[in-house]
Amino acid sequence: MAGNSERIILIDADVISHFIYAGEIISLPKIFKNKIYILNQVYDELKRFQRRKTEVDNLLKFNLMTLMEFPEDNVEIKKEYAHIKKLMLKGDGESACMAVAKFNKNILASSNLKDIGNYCKMHTIDYLTTMDFLCEAYREKLYDIKRCNDFITKVREAGSKLPVARFDDFECRVIDFVAR
């Protein structure tokens, strides 16, 4: 397996949306040293919402994130993608991220633990949630408690779910598979 700094983060639309709702999208690529990639299926999901697409286009334009084509020529990944979509009833972006992460040993960034949790455990896929990004931002002193709480409040006010209403109520986990 590649060293921690060489591993890429495949990000799903929910994490991107959280950072957009919080007004913090520009800080997202600064939190971990690993490069963040957006699969074309995730980008297509974001295109339905002009504000999100514009924010992501700006990150892509300035090479803060990279658009990644789904590996159509990889039969194993295509089969897994179809299996996840059809039998597990997951969305396009989430299915694509899970299938690619499984075979390429990428880090999956998604906050939908109900959908990805068991799959990641079963296939030993490392994953990050929005809260993991917040914990790291706090640990690295990019965000203070107020900024973390403001982030959570804005995301929840936008109708998205996070596991806590205040950052102090969340227990950050130890993450040793990312570059620091």
MARBA-3410 file (N, C-alpha, C, O; in Angstrom, 1 decimal):
180
0.8,-1.2,0.0,0.0,0.0,0.0,0.9,1.2,0.0,2.0,1.3,0.6 ~ 0.4,2.2,-0.7,1.2,3.5,-0.8,1.3,4.1,0.6,0.5,3.9,1.5 ~ 2.3,4.9,0.7,2.5,5.7,2.0,1.3,6.6,2.2,0.6,6.9,1.3 ~ 1.1,7.0,3.5,0.0,7.9,3.8,-0.1,9.1,3.0,-1.2,9.5,2.6 ~ 1.0,9.7,2.6,0.9,11.0,1.9,0.6,10.7,0.4,0.1,11.6,-0.3
0.8,9.5,-0.1,0.5,9.2,-1.5,-1.0,8.7,-1.7,-1.5,8.7,-2.8 ~ -1.6,8.4,-0.6,-3.0,7.9,-0.7,-3.9,9.1,-1.0,-3.8,10.2,-0.4 ~ -4.9,8.9,-1.9,-5.8,10.0,-2.2,-7.1,9.8,-1.4,-7.5,8.7,-1.0 ~ -7.8,10.9,-1.3,-9.1,10.9,-0.6,-10.1,11.1,-1.8,-10.1,12.0,-2.5 ~ -11.0,10.1,-1.9,-12.2,10.2,-2.8,-13.3,10.8,-2.0,-13.8,10.1,-1.0
-13.8,11.9,-2.4,-14.8,12.6,-1.6,-16.2,12.5,-2.2,-16.3,12.6,-3.4 ~ -17.2,12.3,-1.3,-18.5,12.2,-1.8,-19.2,13.5,-1.6,-18.7,14.4,-1.0 ~ -20.4,13.7,-2.3,-21.1,14.9,-2.3,-21.5,15.5,-1.0,-21.6,16.7,-0.8 ~ -21.8,14.5,0.0,-22.3,15.0,1.3,-21.3,15.8,2.0,-21.6,16.8,2.6 ~ -20.0,15.4,2.0,-19.0,16.1,2.7,-18.7,17.5,2.0,-18.6,18.5,2.7
-18.7,17.5,0.7,-18.5,18.7,0.0,-19.7,19.7,0.3,-19.5,20.9,0.6 ~ -20.9,19.2,0.3,-22.1,20.0,0.6,-22.0,20.6,2.0,-22.3,21.7,2.2 ~ -21.5,19.8,3.0,-21.4,20.3,4.4,-20.5,21.5,4.4,-20.8,22.5,5.1 ~ -19.4,21.4,3.7,-18.4,22.5,3.7,-18.9,23.7,3.0,-18.6,24.9,3.3 ~ -19.7,23.5,2.0,-20.4,24.6,1.3,-21.4,25.3,2.2,-21.4,26.5,2.3
-22.3,24.5,2.8,-23.3,25.0,3.7,-22.7,25.9,4.8,-23.2,26.9,5.2 ~ -21.5,25.4,5.3,-20.8,26.1,6.4,-20.0,27.3,5.9,-19.5,28.0,6.8 ~ -19.9,27.5,4.6,-19.1,28.6,4.1,-17.7,28.4,4.3,-16.9,29.3,4.3 ~ -17.3,27.1,4.3,-15.9,26.7,4.6,-15.2,25.9,3.5,-14.2,25.2,3.7 ~ -15.8,25.9,2.3,-15.3,25.0,1.2,-13.9,25.3,0.9,-13.1,24.4,0.5
-13.4,26.5,0.9,-12.0,26.8,0.6,-11.0,26.2,1.6,-9.9,25.9,1.2 ~ -11.5,25.9,2.8,-10.6,25.3,3.8,-10.5,23.8,3.7,-9.5,23.2,4.2 ~ -11.5,23.2,3.0,-11.5,21.7,2.9,-10.2,21.1,2.4,-9.7,20.2,3.0 ~ -9.6,21.5,1.3,-8.4,20.9,0.8,-7.2,21.2,1.7,-6.1,20.6,1.4 ~ -7.3,22.1,2.6,-6.1,22.4,3.5,-6.0,21.6,4.7,-5.0,21.6,5.4
-7.1,20.8,5.0,-7.2,20.1,6.3,-6.2,18.9,6.4,-5.5,18.8,7.4 ~ -6.3,18.1,5.4,-5.3,16.9,5.3,-4.4,17.2,4.1,-4.7,17.9,3.2 ~ -3.2,16.6,4.2,-2.2,16.8,3.2,-2.5,15.9,2.0,-2.0,16.2,0.9 ~ -3.3,14.9,2.1,-3.6,14.0,1.0,-4.4,14.8,0.0,-5.2,15.7,0.3 ~ -4.2,14.5,-1.3,-4.9,15.1,-2.4,-6.3,14.6,-2.4,-6.6,13.4,-2.1
-7.3,15.5,-2.7,-8.7,15.2,-2.7,-9.1,15.1,-4.2,-8.9,16.0,-5.0 ~ -9.8,14.0,-4.5,-10.3,13.7,-5.8,-11.8,13.6,-5.8,-12.4,13.1,-4.9 ~ -12.4,14.1,-6.9,-13.9,14.0,-7.0,-14.1,13.1,-8.3,-13.8,13.5,-9.4 ~ -14.8,12.0,-8.1,-15.1,11.1,-9.2,-16.2,11.9,-10.0,-17.0,12.6,-9.5 ~ -16.2,11.6,-11.3,-17.1,12.3,-12.2,-18.6,12.0,-11.8,-19.5,12.9,-12.0
-18.9,10.9,-11.2,-20.3,10.6,-10.7,-20.7,11.6,-9.6,-21.8,12.0,-9.5 ~ -19.7,11.9,-8.7,-20.0,12.8,-7.6,-20.1,14.2,-8.2,-21.0,14.9,-7.8 ~ -19.3,14.6,-9.1,-19.4,15.9,-9.8,-20.7,16.0,-10.5,-21.4,17.1,-10.4 ~ -21.2,15.0,-11.1,-22.5,15.0,-11.8,-23.6,15.2,-10.7,-24.6,16.0,-11.0 ~ -23.5,14.6,-9.6,-24.5,14.9,-8.5,-24.5,16.4,-8.1,-25.6,17.0,-7.9
-23.3,16.9,-8.0,-23.2,18.3,-7.5,-23.7,19.3,-8.6,-24.1,20.4,-8.3 ~ -23.6,18.9,-9.9,-24.1,19.8,-11.0,-25.5,20.1,-10.9,-26.0,21.2,-11.4 ~ -26.3,19.3,-10.2,-27.8,19.6,-10.0,-28.0,20.8,-9.2,-29.1,21.4,-9.2 ~ -27.0,21.2,-8.4,-27.1,22.4,-7.5,-26.1,23.4,-7.9,-24.9,23.3,-7.7 ~ -26.5,24.5,-8.6,-25.6,25.4,-9.2,-24.6,26.0,-8.2,-23.4,26.1,-8.6
-25.0,26.3,-7.0,-24.1,26.9,-6.0,-23.0,25.9,-5.7,-21.8,26.3,-5.7 ~ -23.3,24.6,-5.5,-22.3,23.6,-5.2,-21.4,23.4,-6.4,-20.2,23.3,-6.2 ~ -21.9,23.4,-7.6,-21.1,23.1,-8.8,-20.1,24.3,-8.9,-19.0,24.1,-9.2 ~ -20.6,25.5,-8.8,-19.7,26.7,-8.9,-18.6,26.6,-7.9,-17.4,26.9,-8.2 ~ -18.9,26.3,-6.6,-17.9,26.2,-5.6,-16.8,25.1,-5.9,-15.6,25.3,-5.8
-17.3,24.0,-6.4,-16.4,22.9,-6.8,-15.6,23.2,-8.0,-14.4,23.0,-8.1 ~ -16.2,23.9,-9.0,-15.5,24.3,-10.2,-14.3,25.2,-9.8,-13.3,25.1,-10.4 ~ -14.5,26.1,-8.9,-13.5,27.0,-8.4,-12.3,26.2,-7.8,-11.1,26.5,-8.1 ~ -12.6,25.2,-7.0,-11.6,24.4,-6.4,-10.8,23.6,-7.5,-9.6,23.4,-7.4 ~ -11.5,23.1,-8.5,-10.9,22.4,-9.5,-10.0,23.3,-10.4,-8.9,22.9,-10.8
-10.5,24.5,-10.7,-9.8,25.5,-11.5,-8.4,25.8,-10.8,-7.5,26.0,-11.6 ~ -8.4,25.9,-9.5,-7.2,26.3,-8.8,-6.4,25.1,-8.3,-5.5,25.2,-7.5 ~ -6.7,23.9,-8.9,-6.1,22.6,-8.5,-6.0,22.3,-7.0,-5.1,21.7,-6.5 ~ -7.1,22.7,-6.3,-7.2,22.4,-4.9,-7.8,21.0,-4.7,-7.7,20.4,-3.7 ~ -8.5,20.6,-5.8,-9.1,19.3,-5.9,-9.0,18.8,-7.3,-8.7,19.7,-8.2
-9.1,17.5,-7.5,-8.9,17.0,-8.9,-10.1,16.2,-9.3,-10.6,15.3,-8.5 ~ -10.6,16.4,-10.5,-11.7,15.6,-11.1,-11.1,14.3,-11.6,-10.1,14.3,-12.3 ~ -11.7,13.2,-11.3,-11.2,11.9,-11.6,-12.3,11.1,-12.4,-13.4,11.0,-12.0 ~ -11.9,10.7,-13.6,-12.8,9.9,-14.4,-12.9,8.5,-13.7,-12.0,7.9,-13.2 ~ -14.1,8.0,-13.7,-14.4,6.6,-13.3,-13.6,5.7,-14.2,-13.6,5.8,-15.4
-12.9,4.7,-13.6,-12.1,3.7,-14.4,-12.9,2.7,-15.1,-13.0,1.6,-14.7 ~ -13.5,3.2,-16.2,-14.4,2.3,-17.0,-13.7,1.1,-17.6,-14.4,0.1,-17.8 ~ -12.4,1.1,-17.7,-11.7,0.0,-18.3,-11.4,-1.1,-17.2,-10.8,-2.2,-17.6 ~ -11.7,-0.8,-16.0,-11.4,-1.8,-14.9,-12.7,-2.6,-14.6,-13.6,-2.1,-14.0 ~ -12.7,-3.8,-15.1,-13.9,-4.7,-15.0,-14.3,-5.0,-13.6,-15.5,-4.9,-13.2
-13.3,-5.2,-12.7,-13.6,-5.5,-11.3,-14.3,-4.3,-10.6,-15.3,-4.5,-9.9 ~ -13.8,-3.1,-10.9,-14.4,-1.9,-10.3,-15.8,-1.7,-10.9,-16.7,-1.3,-10.1 ~ -16.0,-1.8,-12.2,-17.3,-1.7,-12.8,-18.3,-2.6,-12.3,-19.4,-2.3,-12.0 ~ -17.9,-3.9,-12.1,-18.8,-4.9,-11.5,-19.2,-4.5,-10.1,-20.4,-4.7,-9.7 ~ -18.2,-4.1,-9.3,-18.5,-3.7,-7.9,-19.4,-2.5,-7.9,-20.3,-2.5,-7.0
-19.2,-1.6,-8.7,-20.0,-0.4,-8.8,-21.5,-0.8,-9.1,-22.4,-0.3,-8.5 ~ -21.7,-1.6,-10.1,-23.0,-2.1,-10.4,-23.6,-2.9,-9.3,-24.8,-2.7,-9.0 ~ -22.8,-3.7,-8.6,-23.4,-4.5,-7.5,-23.8,-3.5,-6.4,-24.9,-3.7,-5.8 ~ -23.0,-2.5,-6.0,-23.4,-1.6,-4.9,-24.6,-0.8,-5.3,-25.5,-0.7,-4.5 ~ -24.7,-0.3,-6.6,-25.9,0.4,-7.0,-27.1,-0.4,-7.0,-28.2,0.0,-6.5
-27.1,-1.6,-7.5,-28.3,-2.4,-7.7,-28.7,-3.1,-6.5,-29.9,-3.1,-6.1 ~ -27.8,-3.8,-5.8,-28.2,-4.6,-4.6,-28.1,-3.9,-3.3,-28.9,-4.2,-2.4 ~ -27.3,-2.9,-3.2,-27.2,-2.1,-2.0,-28.0,-0.8,-2.0,-28.1,-0.1,-1.0 ~ -28.5,-0.5,-3.2,-29.3,0.7,-3.5,-28.7,2.0,-3.0,-29.3,2.8,-2.4 ~ -27.4,2.2,-3.4,-26.7,3.4,-3.1,-26.7,4.3,-4.3,-26.9,3.9,-5.4
-26.5,5.6,-4.1,-26.4,6.6,-5.2,-25.2,6.4,-6.1,-24.3,5.7,-5.7 ~ -25.2,7.1,-7.2,-24.1,7.0,-8.2,-22.8,7.4,-7.6,-21.8,6.6,-7.7 ~ -22.7,8.5,-7.0,-21.4,9.0,-6.4,-20.9,8.1,-5.3,-19.7,7.8,-5.3 ~ -21.8,7.8,-4.4,-21.4,7.0,-3.3,-20.9,5.6,-3.7,-19.9,5.1,-3.3 ~ -21.7,5.0,-4.7,-21.3,3.7,-5.2,-20.0,3.7,-5.9,-19.2,2.8,-5.7
-19.8,4.7,-6.7,-18.5,4.9,-7.4,-17.4,5.0,-6.5,-16.3,4.4,-6.6 ~ -17.5,5.9,-5.5,-16.5,6.1,-4.5,-16.1,4.8,-3.7,-15.0,4.5,-3.5 ~ -17.2,4.1,-3.3,-16.9,2.8,-2.6,-16.2,1.8,-3.4,-15.3,1.2,-3.0 ~ -16.6,1.6,-4.7,-16.0,0.6,-5.6,-14.6,1.0,-5.9,-13.7,0.1,-5.8 ~ -14.3,2.2,-6.2,-12.9,2.7,-6.5,-12.0,2.6,-5.3,-10.9,2.1,-5.4
-12.5,3.0,-4.1,-11.8,3.0,-2.9,-11.4,1.5,-2.5,-10.3,1.3,-2.1 ~ -12.3,0.6,-2.7,-12.1,-0.8,-2.4,-10.9,-1.4,-3.2,-10.0,-2.0,-2.6 ~ -10.9,-1.1,-4.5,-9.8,-1.7,-5.3,-8.6,-0.9,-5.4,-7.5,-1.5,-5.7 ~ -8.6,0.4,-5.2,-7.4,1.2,-5.3,-6.9,1.6,-3.9,-5.9,2.3,-3.8 ~ -7.5,1.1,-2.8,-7.0,1.4,-1.5,-7.0,2.9,-1.2,-6.1,3.4,-0.5
-7.9,3.6,-1.7,-8.1,5.0,-1.5,-8.8,5.2,-0.1,-9.3,4.3,0.4 ~ -8.8,6.5,0.3,-9.5,6.8,1.5,-10.8,7.4,1.1,-10.9,8.3,0.2 ~ -11.9,6.9,1.6,-13.3,7.4,1.3,-13.7,8.5,2.2,-13.6,8.3,3.5 ~ -14.2,9.6,1.7,-14.7,10.7,2.5,-16.2,10.7,2.3,-16.7,11.2,1.3 ~ -17.0,10.3,3.3,-18.4,10.4,3.2,-18.9,10.4,4.7,-18.4,9.8,5.6
-20.0,11.2,4.8,-20.6,11.2,6.2,-21.8,10.3,6.4,-22.4,10.3,7.4 ~ -22.1,9.6,5.3,-23.3,8.7,5.4,-22.9,7.3,5.9,-22.8,6.4,5.2 ~ -22.6,7.3,7.2,-22.1,6.0,7.8,-23.1,4.9,7.8,-22.7,3.7,7.7 ~ -24.4,5.2,7.7,-25.4,4.1,7.6,-25.1,3.4,6.3,-25.3,2.2,6.2 ~ -24.7,4.1,5.2,-24.5,3.5,3.9,-23.1,2.9,3.7,-23.0,1.9,3.1
-22.1,3.6,4.3,-20.8,3.1,4.0,-20.1,2.3,5.1,-19.2,1.6,4.9 ~ -20.6,2.5,6.4,-19.9,1.9,7.5,-19.6,0.4,7.4,-18.5,0.0,7.5 ~ -20.6,-0.4,7.2,-20.4,-1.9,7.1,-19.6,-2.3,5.9,-18.8,-3.1,6.0 ~ -19.8,-1.6,4.8,-19.1,-1.9,3.6,-17.6,-1.6,3.8,-16.7,-2.4,3.5 ~ -17.3,-0.5,4.5,-15.9,-0.1,4.7,-15.2,-1.1,5.7,-14.1,-1.5,5.5
-16.0,-1.5,6.7,-15.4,-2.5,7.6,-15.2,-3.8,6.9,-14.1,-4.5,7.1 ~ -16.1,-4.3,6.2,-16.0,-5.6,5.5,-14.8,-5.6,4.5,-14.2,-6.6,4.3 ~ -14.6,-4.5,3.8,-13.5,-4.4,2.8,-12.3,-3.7,3.3,-11.4,-3.3,2.5 ~ -12.2,-3.4,4.6,-11.1,-2.7,5.2,-10.7,-1.4,4.4,-9.5,-1.2,4.0 ~ -11.7,-0.6,4.2,-11.5,0.7,3.5,-11.5,1.8,4.6,-12.3,1.9,5.5
-10.4,2.6,4.6,-10.3,3.7,5.5,-11.3,4.8,5.0,-11.4,5.1,3.8 ~ -11.9,5.4,6.0,-12.9,6.5,5.6,-12.7,7.7,6.6,-12.3,7.6,7.7 ~ -13.2,8.8,6.1,-13.2,10.0,6.8,-14.7,10.6,6.7,-15.3,10.4,5.7 ~ -15.1,11.2,7.8,-16.4,11.9,7.8,-16.2,13.4,7.9,-15.1,13.8,8.1 ~ -17.3,14.1,7.7,-17.2,15.5,7.9,-16.6,15.9,9.3,-15.8,16.8,9.5
-17.1,15.1,10.3,-16.6,15.4,11.7,-15.1,15.0,11.8,-14.4,15.7,12.6 ~ -14.6,14.1,11.1,-13.2,13.8,11.1,-12.4,15.0,10.5,-11.3,15.3,11.0 ~ -12.9,15.6,9.5,-12.3,16.8,8.9,-12.3,17.9,9.9,-11.3,18.6,10.1 ~ -13.5,18.1,10.6,-13.5,19.1,11.7,-12.5,18.9,12.8,-11.9,19.8,13.3 ~ -12.5,17.6,13.2,-11.5,17.3,14.3,-10.1,17.6,13.9,-9.3,18.1,14.7
-9.7,17.2,12.7,-8.4,17.5,12.2,-8.1,19.0,12.1,-7.0,19.5,12.4 ~ -9.1,19.7,11.6,-9.0,21.2,11.5,-8.8,21.8,12.9,-8.0,22.7,13.0 ~ -9.5,21.3,13.9,-9.3,21.8,15.2,-7.9,21.4,15.8,-7.2,22.2,16.4 ~ -7.5,20.1,15.6,-6.2,19.6,16.0,-5.1,20.4,15.5,-4.1,20.7,16.1 ~ -5.2,20.8,14.2,-4.2,21.5,13.5,-4.3,23.0,13.7,-3.5,23.8,13.1
-5.3,23.4,14.5,-5.5,24.8,14.8,-5.9,25.7,13.6,-5.6,26.9,13.6 ~ -6.5,25.0,12.6,-7.1,25.8,11.5,-8.4,26.4,11.9,-8.8,27.5,11.5 ~ -9.1,25.6,12.8,-10.4,26.1,13.3,-10.3,26.1,14.9,-9.5,25.3,15.4 ~ -11.0,27.0,15.5,-11.1,27.0,16.9,-12.5,26.4,17.3,-13.3,26.1,16.4 ~ -12.8,26.3,18.5,-14.1,25.8,19.0,-15.3,26.5,18.4,-16.2,25.9,17.9
-15.2,27.9,18.4,-16.3,28.7,17.9,-16.5,28.4,16.4,-17.6,28.2,15.9 ~ -15.4,28.3,15.6,-15.6,28.0,14.2,-16.1,26.6,13.9,-16.9,26.4,13.0 ~ -15.7,25.7,14.7,-16.3,24.3,14.6,-17.8,24.3,15.0,-18.6,23.7,14.2 ~ -18.2,25.0,16.0,-19.6,25.1,16.4,-20.4,25.8,15.3,-21.5,25.4,15.0 ~ -19.8,26.9,14.8,-20.5,27.7,13.7,-20.7,26.8,12.5,-21.8,26.8,11.9
-19.7,26.0,12.2,-19.8,25.0,11.1,-21.0,24.1,11.3,-21.8,23.9,10.4 ~ -21.0,23.5,12.4,-22.1,22.5,12.8,-23.4,23.1,12.7,-24.4,22.6,12.1 ~ -23.5,24.3,13.3,-24.8,25.0,13.3,-25.3,25.3,11.9,-26.5,25.1,11.5 ~ -24.4,25.8,11.0,-24.8,26.2,9.6,-25.2,24.9,8.9,-26.2,25.0,8.1 ~ -24.5,23.9,9.0,-24.8,22.6,8.3,-26.2,22.1,8.7,-27.0,21.7,7.9
-26.4,22.1,10.0,-27.7,21.6,10.6,-28.9,22.6,10.1,-30.0,22.1,9.8 ~ -28.6,23.9,10.1,-29.6,24.8,9.7,-30.0,24.6,8.2,-31.1,24.9,7.8 ~ -29.0,24.1,7.5,-29.3,23.9,6.0,-30.0,22.6,5.8,-30.4,22.2,4.7 ~ -30.3,21.9,6.9,-31.1,20.6,6.8,-30.3,19.4,6.7,-30.8,18.3,6.5 ~ -29.0,19.5,6.8,-28.1,18.3,6.8,-27.9,17.8,8.2,-28.1,18.5,9.2
-27.5,16.5,8.2,-27.3,15.9,9.5,-25.9,15.8,9.9,-25.0,15.5,9.1 ~ -25.6,16.1,11.1,-24.3,15.8,11.8,-24.6,15.2,13.1,-25.7,15.4,13.6 ~ -23.7,14.4,13.7,-24.1,13.6,14.9,-24.2,14.4,16.2,-24.7,13.9,17.1 ~ -23.8,15.6,16.2,-23.8,16.5,17.4,-24.3,17.9,17.0,-24.2,18.3,15.9 ~ -24.7,18.6,18.0,-25.1,20.0,17.8,-24.0,20.9,18.2,-24.0,22.1,17.9
-23.0,20.4,19.0,-21.9,21.2,19.5,-20.6,20.3,19.4,-20.7,19.1,19.6 ~ -19.5,20.9,18.9,-18.3,20.2,18.7,-17.8,19.6,20.0,-17.3,18.5,20.0 ~ -18.0,20.2,21.2,-17.6,19.7,22.5,-18.2,18.3,22.8,-17.7,17.6,23.6 ~ -19.4,18.1,22.2,-20.1,16.8,22.4,-19.6,15.7,21.5,-20.2,14.6,21.7 ~ -18.7,15.9,20.7,-18.2,14.9,19.8,-16.8,14.4,20.3,-16.0,15.1,20.7
-16.7,13.1,20.2,-15.4,12.4,20.6,-14.6,12.1,19.3,-15.0,11.2,18.5 ~ -13.6,12.9,19.1,-12.8,12.7,17.9,-12.1,11.3,17.9,-11.6,10.9,19.0 ~ -12.0,10.7,16.8,-11.3,9.4,16.8,-9.9,9.6,16.3,-9.5,10.6,15.7 ~ -9.0,8.6,16.6,-7.6,8.6,16.2,-7.6,8.1,14.7,-8.1,7.1,14.4 ~ -7.0,8.9,13.9,-6.9,8.6,12.5,-5.4,8.6,12.1,-4.7,9.6,12.2
-4.9,7.4,11.7,-3.5,7.2,11.4,-3.2,6.9,10.0,-2.1,6.5,9.7 ~ -4.2,7.0,9.1,-4.0,6.6,7.7,-3.9,7.8,6.8,-4.0,7.6,5.6 ~ -3.8,9.0,7.3,-3.7,10.2,6.5,-2.3,10.8,6.7,-1.6,10.5,7.6 ~ -2.0,11.7,5.7,-0.7,12.4,5.9,-0.9,13.7,6.7,-2.0,14.3,6.7 ~ 0.1,14.0,7.5,0.0,15.1,8.4,1.2,16.0,8.2,1.3,17.1,8.8
END
